């Protein structure tokens, strides 16, 4: 029998892990549509770097929460809240005007 904590970690890893596979192409498309292609490599690289640094920090802080409380519940709640905020902020983005050159 799988305990609840192991099951919740497995589901979390599968769901958020699957989203990682679509972030790279969508990031490049979003950056090129929003800022053009002149600095596409630098901007995409910066976004990717921040993404990975924050991911590593999140893993460390999640482990610290587990060590302190014996549960991932607080870490999952913070992650869920952060995801909702990110969704709302993304929904407010306006499509850039395309200028004819």
C-alpha positions as CSV (number, residue, x, y, z in Angstrom):
1,X,0.0,0.0,0.0
2,X,1.4,3.4,-1.0
3,X,1.1,6.1,1.7
4,X,-0.6,9.4,1.0
5,X,2.6,11.4,1.1
6,X,4.4,9.3,-1.5
7,X,1.4,9.4,-3.7
8,X,1.0,13.2,-3.5
9,X,4.7,13.6,-4.3
10,X,4.5,11.3,-7.3
11,X,1.4,13.1,-8.7
12,X,3.0,16.5,-8.2
13,X,6.2,15.3,-10.0
14,X,4.3,13.9,-12.9
15,X,2.1,16.9,-13.4
16,X,4.7,19.6,-13.0
17,X,7.3,17.5,-14.8
18,X,5.1,17.2,-17.9
19,X,4.8,21.0,-18.1
20,X,8.6,21.4,-18.3
21,X,8.6,19.7,-21.8
22,X,6.6,22.6,-23.3
23,X,8.3,25.6,-21.6
24,X,11.3,25.9,-23.9
25,X,9.6,26.3,-27.3
26,X,6.8,28.5,-25.8
27,X,9.3,30.7,-24.1
28,X,11.1,31.4,-27.4
29,X,7.9,32.1,-29.2
30,X,6.6,34.4,-26.5
31,X,9.9,36.3,-26.3
32,X,10.2,36.7,-30.1
33,X,6.5,38.0,-30.3
34,X,6.9,40.3,-27.4
35,X,10.4,41.7,-27.9
36,X,11.4,40.8,-31.4
37,X,14.3,38.6,-32.5
38,X,17.2,41.0,-32.1
39,X,18.0,39.9,-28.5
40,X,16.1,36.6,-28.6
41,X,19.1,34.5,-27.5
42,X,19.9,36.7,-24.5
43,X,16.4,37.1,-23.3
44,X,15.5,33.4,-23.7
45,X,18.8,32.5,-21.9
46,X,18.0,34.9,-19.1
47,X,14.5,33.5,-18.7
48,X,15.8,29.9,-18.7
49,X,18.5,30.7,-16.2
50,X,16.1,32.3,-13.8
51,X,13.7,29.4,-14.3
52,X,16.4,26.8,-13.3
53,X,17.8,28.8,-10.4
54,X,14.3,29.3,-9.0
55,X,13.6,25.6,-9.6
56,X,16.7,24.6,-7.6
57,X,15.8,27.1,-4.9
58,X,12.2,25.7,-4.8
59,X,13.5,22.1,-4.4
60,X,15.8,23.2,-1.6
61,X,13.1,25.1,0.2
62,X,10.6,22.3,-0.3
63,X,13.1,19.9,1.4
64,X,13.6,22.4,4.2
65,X,9.8,22.6,4.8
66,X,9.6,18.8,4.8
67,X,12.5,18.6,7.3
68,X,10.9,21.2,9.5
69,X,7.3,20.0,9.4
70,X,7.5,16.3,8.3
71,X,5.1,17.1,5.4
72,X,5.1,18.8,2.0
73,X,1.7,20.4,2.6
74,X,3.0,23.9,3.1
75,X,5.3,23.7,0.1
76,X,2.5,22.4,-2.1
77,X,0.2,25.2,-0.9
78,X,2.9,27.8,-1.7
79,X,3.5,26.2,-5.1
80,X,-0.3,26.2,-5.9
81,X,-0.6,29.8,-4.8
82,X,2.4,30.8,-7.0
83,X,0.9,28.9,-9.9
84,X,-2.4,30.7,-9.6
85,X,-0.7,34.1,-9.4
86,X,1.4,33.2,-12.5
87,X,-1.8,32.2,-14.3
88,X,-3.5,35.4,-13.5
89,X,-0.5,37.5,-14.5
90,X,-0.2,35.6,-17.7
91,X,-3.8,36.2,-18.5
92,X,-3.3,40.0,-18.2
93,X,-0.6,40.1,-20.8
94,X,-1.5,42.0,-23.9
95,X,-0.5,40.8,-27.3
96,X,2.0,43.2,-28.8
97,X,1.1,45.3,-31.8
98,X,2.6,44.0,-35.0
99,X,4.1,46.8,-37.0
100,X,4.5,46.6,-40.7
101,X,8.1,47.2,-41.7
